[in-house]
Amino acid sequence: MSEEDVENVKEFMEVLMEVKISLAELNGKVDSLTDMKADLEEVKKTSNETHYRSVENEKDIAYLRKKIADKASKDDVDRIVEEKDNWKKTLPSWVAIAVSAIAFLFGVFQYIN
């Protein structure tokens, strides 16, 4: 074999090694995607169950509002709905207070230690 043939074979082997490395990387990525498939199916299942539950909750809410409207005055219904919606307005404030308290206590404990 001539030196040129040896060099060609050497270059060919280097290219084959690069191809082998690339295939191994691609195989790892395919395995990763395959592993994700089960997680995605679980997420989709949970999402569908949650959607079904929310639809059922909406039906129940509509039924209860109709039932309440038949038995209670409009003012009572408005008062009850406002009371239930009031927590949505005050929740961010309470969360901010809790986070501030935790941050304060964390700082105090770090100062002590």
MODA-V542222 format. One record per helix or strand of 3 or more residues. SS is the DSSP state (@ for helix, = for strand). FROM is the first residue (numbers start at 0). LEN is the number of residues. Records with the same first field share a line. If there is no record, write none. Layout:
SS=FROM-LEN + FROM-LEN
//
This chain:
@=2-69 + 73-39
//
